[in-house]
Amino acid sequence: MSDKPIQIGIVCFPGMTQLDVTGPFEVLARLPNAKVHLLWKRIETIVSDVGLPLLPTTTFSECPDLDIFCIGGGPGMTSIMSDDEVIAFVREKGGSARYVTSVCAGSLVLGSAGLLTGYESACHWLMRDMLASFGAIAVDQRVVVDRNRISGGGVTAGVDFAFRVAAEICGEDVAKRLQLFLEYQPEPPFDLTVQNAPPELLSEIKSASLPWLRARQAAVDQAAEKLRSRKAVPA
């Protein structure tokens, strides 16, 4: 391993799902010589979708070149997908990172920045189909690796995802030691997944989610149109 710090940037934003950030943070911050930056426009308290306050450590303007760029999802991404400052930052720092990564619906933000065109990606099951708007290839897996793009599916997949990122950048031995140290051996109390859930339960959840799914789809459509317009302009 080099003595040079592993620069890791995780974007946090108002209305994010905090486990998309704190799950990967718990693992990646323990990598040898890791420097983790919680990134936002300003150093100000960010409140998650369920009320957990977090404080960014590094502003967009102070962000160094990154080895790992990561962004999660949450209701707040409906706003940031139309925020030109955020998308420009994701495009610049994400596009130049050694690994471009996401958790849950954060992959849609990568897509908005044009970073998933032609790449396979995971996403939360309720929004997986939206990836096609950005030319990405949706994959129904908990963790997806396509070249230097690594994505985790639903919210809790961020922990599995982080161990995979750890193995990619520091080797399997380091990742295995971390997994053992953190005693990661999940035992869900219920044998219930998207794959085996009763169709009526899936339909019920989809119906209850329709209002914000429609808002998310509108944001995706707007972001996809911006992306097409940008690509149509000669460099």
N, C-alpha and C positions, 0 to 999 in steps of 0.2 A: 504494500500500500504506500502511496505517496504521502509525504508530510503536508501536501497542499490540502486545505479543508475541502470537504465535499459540500458544495453550496447547494442547499435545498430550499426552494421557494414554494410556499403553499399560500394560495390566495384565500383570504377571508373577506366576506362581504356581508352587509346587513341582510338578515333573513336567510342566511345560509343554514344548512343542516350541520350542526357542530360536529357530529361524529364523523362526517366526511373529512373533517380537518383533524380532530383530536385522535381518531383511530390511527391514521398514518403517522401523525406526529409522534405518538407513543413509541412506535417502532423505529422510524427513520432517525429520530433524534438520538437514538442509542447506537447508531452506526459509528465506527471508529472515525474520529476527527470530523464529525458532521457539524455543520453550521446551518441551522434551520431558521428561515426567515418567514414570519407571518406577514403577508403582503397586503397592503391596502393603500388607497390614495393618500391617506393621512394617518397619523398616530392618534387614533380616537377609539373609544370603546365601540365594538361591534356586537350587536345583540343578535343571537341566533333565532331561528324560527320558533323555538319553544322557550326563549327567554334567557338563555345562558350568555352572559357577557364575556367577551374575549378582547384582548388588547393586541393589535398588530404591533410588530417589532420593527418593521422596515417599510418605508414608503416606496411607491412605484419609482420615484425619481432617484432613490438611493439604492435600488436593487442591483446587486452585482450580477455578473454573468453566472448562470446557473448550470449545475450538473443535472438537477432534477427539478422540473417544473410540475406543479400539481394544482388542480382545482377541483373542488367538489360542487355539489348542487344544493338545492333548497329553493323555497318559494322566491327568495330574493333575486334569483337569476333571471326571472322574468324582466326585471328592471335592468340588470347589468348587460343583458344581451343586446339592449338598444343603447348602451352607454359607449360612445365612441372612444372615450379615454380608456376604459377598461379593455375593450376589444383590441385597441391598438397595443396596449401593454401585453396582453396575452399573445398577440401575434408576434411582437418583438422578442419578449423574453422566453415565451414558450417555443417559438420557432427556432431559437438559437440554442436551446438547452440540449444536453446530451440525451436526456430522456424526457419525453413529453407525456404527462400522465394525468389521469382523472379518476374520480370516484363518483359513482352514482350518475346523476344527470349532468355532472360537470363536463362530460364528454360533449354535450350540446354547446357549451361555451367554447370548447376547443374547435368544434365544427364551425361556430360563428366566426372564428378567427381564421378559418381556412386551413386548419392544421390536421384535419382528418380526411380530406378528400382522397379516396382510394385506399383508405386504411380500415381494417377491421376494428371494431370497438364494442365494448360492453356499455350498458346503460341500465338504469332502473327499468323494470319490466313494463311499467305503465307508460314510459316515454321512448322505449327502444325504437319504435317505428319512425320516430322523428329524426333519427340520425340520417336517414336517406335524403333528407332535404339538403344536407351538406355534402352529399357524395360519399358518405361513410357507409361501411358495410356492417350492419348490426349483427352481433353474435350473441346467442343465448348461452353465455358462460359466466361464471363468477368472476374470473380474471381472464383478460384477453391480452396477448402480447403479439403485436405486429410490428416487426422491426424495432424502432425505438419508441413506439407508442405502447403504453401499458395502461389498461383501464380496468377498474373494478365495477361490478354491477350495482347491486343495491347498496343501501347505506352501510350495513355491517360488513360488506365485502371489502371495505377500506382496510381492514386489518389483514385479511388474506393477501390483498393487493400489495400492502406494504412489505410483507415478507418476500413476495416475489420480486419487488423492486430491490430490496436489500440483497437478495441472491444475485440479481443481475449486476449490481454495481460493486458489491464486496465479496461475492462468492457464496456458495451454498453453506460452507462451514460457518460463516459468520451469521447467516440467516437462521440456520438450525440452532445455534447457541442462543440467539435472541428468542426464538420460539420457545425453547426450553426454559430460559430464564423467566420469560413472561408467562410461562405455563399456559400456552395457548392450546387448549384441547376442548373446543366447544362441544357442548352436549345440549342442543336445543331441547327445551321441555316438551315440545310438541313436534311430531313428525308431520310437518305441514310446510310445503314449499309451493312455489308457483307451478312447478311441474306436476304435483300430485293433489293440489287443492281442488275441492269440488267446484265445478263450473259456476254454480249459482253463487258461491262465495266470491269468486273472481269478478263476476258480473256486478255483485253488490258493491264491491270496493271501487270498481271502475265507475259505476253510477254515482257514488258518493263523491268521487274525485273529479267529476265532469266540469264543474265551474273553473277550477284552477287548471285543469288540463286544457280547456279551451283557451284560457289566457296564455298558457305556455305554448300552445300551438300557434297562436297569433304572434307571439314573440319570435318563435322559430321561423315562421313564414317571413316576417319582416327582416330578420337577420340573414336569412338565406337570400332574399332579394338584394340586400346590401352587398353580400358576398359576390353574387353574380355581377352586380354593377361594377364592383371593384376589379373583378377579373376581366371585365370587358374593356376597361380603360388600359391602353398600352402603357407599359412600364417606362 
